Amino acid sequence: MTVVNVAVLGASGWMGKTHTMAYQTFPHFFGESGGTARVAALVVSNPDAAKDLAFRAPGAKILTDWKEAIADPEIDLIDICLPDSLHYEVAKAALLAGKHVFCEKPLADTAAQARELADIAREKGVITRVGHAFPRNPVHDLAKEIIDSGEIGEITMFKGCQHIDIYGDPMAPYMWRANGDLAPTGIVGDTGTHVFSFMEFLVGKVSSLIADNYIITDKRPILDGLGYGDGAPALTGKEDWGDITNPDGTNIICTFANGARGLVDFSRTATGRKFIQTYEIYGTKGSLAYTYDEVNRLRFYSNDDKVGRRGYREIDVGPEHETFRNFLPLPNFALGYNESKIIEVAEVIKSITTNQPMWPTFETGHHICQIVDACMESSDAKRWIDIA
Ligand SMILES: NC(=O)c1ccc[n+]([C@@H]2O[C@H](COP(=O)([O-])OP(=O)(O)OC[C@H]3O[C@@H](n4cnc5c(N)ncnc54)[C@H](O)[C@@H]3O)[C@@H](O)[C@H]2O)c1
């Protein structure tokens, strides 16, 4: 059995915790035949976090400089769970050192950076993965199977959205995600790239788009200890205020290379929508509809059904799909967010140990960054942008 030694960077944050959990958990569900992982190093910016981390990955080195993890010959895989603007620099250094790299989304700040990373990875012959885990829920494998088999015909339209309300309240606290230096593309690189990952997985490449990025609230109170998902507390009047320098939301019209059209929107200011993620895909023979509220359910409409019996049928993905069966013996017991991260990590380790292809790699990350670039350019220039 091959053991892959992993360094998790940004280990005390949300994704750092989730990835650390996933490396330790996936063999329970996927077995050890595809290799296993040892979290050998946890990299944090704040050494005080070390006390809290020691029990999460017993024996792991606790480091405060990501360069130490990259220089460590024991480490095979660098797992980047850092704020967006660090992804490119850290991933590049790791690739040049010959490490496999798993990087959270967005892969980079620009498509040019993402292209460079994908090229270095190819030259070095290492495994790459970008953290678009949502489409790895087996319900989307079913959607892809239906599309690829031609059951809904030619795709004519993709409608997708992802909304959260962390910034619905204008007084909700400032965080790195709203800082254009740390997250240059804001919600486009954040929530937007999740929708783009569904587009890429299920429909194909986007060829042109017009986008309208917007900022709803331009300043927010900086409150120590408060961040993502924290509500607005009573203010004292003595707070410092941070400028919001990246988009809160975006509306997009797009075309795909295969001729399909798209209508997409996403935001972090959708008051009341704690988390919504949906898509509808219309084809010439049928259609598909999905909502995260019913995370393992796909709605499928087919013109092949008898007239008078047509309507959306609800398919609950279950143990007939191997990935689902690895977790649960019964349908509708629901695989959620953390399971999709466990699936993701299992695929990364298997790809490293067996060289088996997987999705999404840095090549996909590059396509998705091209869409992000086009949104930023289109919104600034107020015009359609072609994507090569
Ligand atoms: N795939 C998904 O569903 C998903 C969900 C959330 C976040 N993300 C992505 O994951 C990344 C991390 O997001 P998060 O929600 O975990 O953020 P977070 O703020 O919870 O965690 C980031 C961590 O990085 C640490 N950090 C910052 N600079 C550092 C440095 N130089 N060295 C070491 N540690 C440093 C911070 O102290 C913090 O603990 C982001 O790029 C985000 O877009 C992806």
The ligand as an SDF file (V2000), in Angstrom:
LIG
                    3D

 44 48  0  0  0  0  0  0  0  0999 V2000
  -14.2510   24.2120   -2.4680 N   0  0  0  0  0  0  0  0  0  0  0  0
  -15.0450   24.8280   -1.6190 C   0  0  0  0  0  0  0  0  0  0  0  0
  -16.2220   24.5170   -1.4820 O   0  0  0  0  0  0  0  0  0  0  0  0
  -14.4820   25.9440   -0.7740 C   0  0  0  0  0  0  0  0  0  0  0  0
  -15.1700   26.3960    0.3630 C   0  0  0  0  0  0  0  0  0  0  0  0
  -14.5920   27.3950    1.1480 C   0  0  0  0  0  0  0  0  0  0  0  0
  -13.3790   27.9490    0.7790 C   0  0  0  0  0  0  0  0  0  0  0  0
  -12.7580   27.5020   -0.3540 N   0  0  0  0  0  0  0  0  0  0  0  0
  -11.4550   28.0820   -0.7560 C   0  0  0  0  0  0  0  0  0  0  0  0
  -10.4750   27.6050    0.1700 O   0  0  0  0  0  0  0  0  0  0  0  0
   -9.5220   28.6270    0.4460 C   0  0  0  0  0  0  0  0  0  0  0  0
   -9.4760   28.8530    1.9460 C   0  0  0  0  0  0  0  0  0  0  0  0
  -10.7710   29.2780    2.3610 O   0  0  0  0  0  0  0  0  0  0  0  0
  -11.2730   29.0470    3.8760 P   0  0  0  0  0  0  0  0  0  0  0  0
  -12.7560   29.1910    3.8470 O   0  0  0  0  0  0  0  0  0  0  0  0
  -10.6980   27.8170    4.4490 O   0  0  0  0  0  0  0  0  0  0  0  0
  -10.6210   30.3340    4.5460 O   0  0  0  0  0  0  0  0  0  0  0  0
  -10.2390   30.5380    6.0760 P   0  0  0  0  0  0  0  0  0  0  0  0
  -10.0890   31.9950    6.2440 O   0  0  0  0  0  0  0  0  0  0  0  0
  -11.1710   29.7810    6.9520 O   0  0  0  0  0  0  0  0  0  0  0  0
   -8.8120   29.8260    6.1590 O   0  0  0  0  0  0  0  0  0  0  0  0
   -7.6570   30.3200    5.5690 C   0  0  0  0  0  0  0  0  0  0  0  0
   -6.5200   29.9740    6.5050 C   0  0  0  0  0  0  0  0  0  0  0  0
   -5.2750   30.3320    5.8920 O   0  0  0  0  0  0  0  0  0  0  0  0
   -4.4370   30.8540    6.9090 C   0  0  0  0  0  0  0  0  0  0  0  0
   -3.3880   31.6320    6.2730 N   0  0  0  0  0  0  0  0  0  0  0  0
   -3.4770   32.8290    5.6540 C   0  0  0  0  0  0  0  0  0  0  0  0
   -2.2680   33.1910    5.1490 N   0  0  0  0  0  0  0  0  0  0  0  0
   -1.4140   32.1770    5.4650 C   0  0  0  0  0  0  0  0  0  0  0  0
   -0.0340   31.9410    5.2430 C   0  0  0  0  0  0  0  0  0  0  0  0
    0.7220   32.8130    4.5750 N   0  0  0  0  0  0  0  0  0  0  0  0
    0.5130   30.7990    5.7100 N   0  0  0  0  0  0  0  0  0  0  0  0
   -0.2170   29.8840    6.3780 C   0  0  0  0  0  0  0  0  0  0  0  0
   -1.5410   30.0550    6.6410 N   0  0  0  0  0  0  0  0  0  0  0  0
   -2.1140   31.1870    6.1880 C   0  0  0  0  0  0  0  0  0  0  0  0
   -5.3800   31.6790    7.7830 C   0  0  0  0  0  0  0  0  0  0  0  0
   -4.8280   31.8890    9.0760 O   0  0  0  0  0  0  0  0  0  0  0  0
   -6.5970   30.7540    7.8280 C   0  0  0  0  0  0  0  0  0  0  0  0
   -6.5190   29.8320    8.8990 O   0  0  0  0  0  0  0  0  0  0  0  0
   -9.9640   29.8600   -0.3460 C   0  0  0  0  0  0  0  0  0  0  0  0
   -9.2180   29.9510   -1.5210 O   0  0  0  0  0  0  0  0  0  0  0  0
  -11.4340   29.5990   -0.6620 C   0  0  0  0  0  0  0  0  0  0  0  0
  -11.8380   30.1680   -1.8880 O   0  0  0  0  0  0  0  0  0  0  0  0
  -13.2720   26.5140   -1.1150 C   0  0  0  0  0  0  0  0  0  0  0  0
  1  2  1  0
  2  3  2  0
  2  4  1  0
  4  5  1  0
  4 44  2  0
  5  6  2  0
  6  7  1  0
  7  8  2  0
  8  9  1  0
  8 44  1  0
  9 10  1  0
  9 42  1  0
 10 11  1  0
 11 12  1  0
 11 40  1  0
 12 13  1  0
 13 14  1  0
 14 15  2  0
 14 16  1  0
 14 17  1  0
 17 18  1  0
 18 19  2  0
 18 20  1  0
 18 21  1  0
 21 22  1  0
 22 23  1  0
 23 24  1  0
 23 38  1  0
 24 25  1  0
 25 26  1  0
 25 36  1  0
 26 27  1  0
 26 35  1  0
 27 28  2  0
 28 29  1  0
 29 30  1  0
 29 35  2  0
 30 31  1  0
 30 32  2  0
 32 33  1  0
 33 34  2  0
 34 35  1  0
 36 37  1  0
 36 38  1  0
 38 39  1  0
 40 41  1  0
 40 42  1  0
 42 43  1  0
M  CHG  2   8   1  16  -1
M  END
$$$$
